[in-house]
Amino acid sequence: MSSSSEVRAVNYWPDNKCAKAFWGQRELPPYKALFRDTVEWLDPQPGQRCLDLGCGGGQLTRATWEKSRGTVAEVIALDCAAANGKAIARLCQSMNPPASPERVRFVHADFSQGLGDFPANTFDGVTSGLAIQYAEHYCPRRGCWTTEAYDRLLAEVARVLRPGGMFLFSVNIPNPAWGRVAFSAIHGFFVSRNPLKYLKNAMRMWRYGGWLKQQARAGRFHYLPFESVKHKLLASGLAGVESRLSFARQAYVIRCRKPR
């Protein structure tokens, strides 16, 4: 049974300080491997509309735009941290080709509440990097955290995808070993252009990792076995689920599609 303090448990994700700490994760070798493994499966086509859930600093948003050579109709980057809106705006100018604010735009929203602002069959592709596992819901009647928001989010992704559209995302394995990720990142310190900043960001993310792991044990966040995630995706109406391990073997990269 959760205590009232757990109901009011702090949520760092909307905080600008937390958001900015994770902007630096793209320098970490485990994240670079995760990014490569995800982008390898990314397949945006001309004229498509795409959604990046929990966009953070916008690396998957950028990858979607650039892999399409700027031919997608629109990429929407959605995140609960307002600071990431500034990151997306800056990113647009450095993309190749540059993206206009009308075609790559930020939406400040909490996906734990669903995707109700988007009509059904809106997007050809939905991406997410280590984010959807943090959809959270607390049930006062039962006095505990539940998977309701997580399950609802998967159903919402299926709803907003067009038939044939792809959902490509990553989530952590059960009981992720953050120390293994940190150890794998040591090499990056020696090749970073700003080693002290690199080390500071790595330590910040390691500390946040402890909080995430603690909350996952309480049932607030969802580090699930692949078979459990697959079952939830199939129950949401998605199909063709496949995965690979990445992120120092601490995360699954998963793709599936909405049947035509």
KAWOCOR-V238634 format. One record per residue. D_CENTER is the distance of its C-alpha to the mean C-alpha in Angstrom with 1 decimal. Layout:
BEGIN
((D_CENTER) (D_CENTER))
END
This chain:
BEGIN
((29.0) (26.7) (28.6) (28.5) (26.9) (23.9) (23.6) (23.6) (21.3) (19.7) (16.1) (15.1) (11.7) (13.8) (16.1) (16.6) (17.6) (14.4) (12.4) (15.0) (15.0) (11.5) (12.7) (14.9) (12.7) (13.1) (16.7) (16.3) (17.6) (15.2) (12.2) (14.4) (15.2) (11.6) (11.2) (14.6) (14.1) (11.2) (13.3) (16.3) (15.3) (14.3) (17.4) (17.5) (21.1) (23.4) (23.4) (20.1) (17.7) (14.0) (11.0) (7.6) (5.7) (4.6) (6.1) (7.6) (10.5) (9.9) (10.3) (8.9) (10.9) (13.8) (13.7) (13.9) (16.8) (18.6) (18.5) (20.1) (22.5) (21.8) (23.1) (20.3) (21.5) (18.4) (14.8) (13.3) (10.6) (9.7) (9.1) (11.3) (12.6) (15.5) (15.8) (12.9) (15.3) (17.7) (15.4) (14.7) (18.5) (19.5) (17.3) (19.1) (22.4) (21.5) (20.0) (22.5) (23.9) (23.2) (21.4) (23.0) (21.4) (22.4) (20.4) (17.2) (16.6) (14.5) (14.4) (14.4) (13.5) (12.2) (10.6) (12.5) (15.5) (14.6) (14.7) (18.4) (18.9) (18.2) (21.1) (21.0) (20.8) (19.3) (16.7) (17.4) (13.9) (10.4) (7.4) (3.6) (3.0) (4.0) (3.0) (5.6) (8.0) (8.8) (10.4) (13.9) (17.5) (20.8) (23.9) (27.0) (29.4) (28.2) (27.4) (24.1) (20.3) (19.5) (16.9) (18.0) (14.9) (12.7) (15.4) (15.9) (12.3) (12.8) (16.2) (15.2) (13.0) (16.3) (18.3) (16.9) (16.8) (20.2) (22.2) (21.3) (17.8) (15.0) (11.7) (9.8) (6.8) (6.7) (7.7) (10.4) (14.0) (16.4) (17.8) (15.9) (18.5) (17.1) (20.5) (20.2) (17.2) (19.3) (22.3) (20.7) (19.9) (23.5) (24.6) (22.3) (24.5) (27.6) (26.3) (24.4) (26.2) (25.7) (25.9) (26.3) (23.3) (21.3) (22.8) (22.1) (18.4) (18.3) (20.3) (18.2) (15.1) (17.4) (18.7) (15.5) (14.8) (18.2) (17.3) (14.1) (16.4) (19.2) (17.3) (16.0) (19.7) (20.7) (18.6) (16.4) (13.1) (12.8) (13.1) (15.0) (17.1) (16.2) (19.2) (18.1) (14.8) (17.0) (19.5) (17.1) (16.0) (19.7) (20.7) (18.5) (20.4) (18.2) (20.0) (20.3) (17.6) (17.4) (15.6) (16.1) (15.7) (14.3) (13.4) (17.0) (16.9) (14.5) (11.6) (11.9) (10.9) (11.8) (13.2) (15.5) (17.4) (19.1) (22.8) (25.2))
END
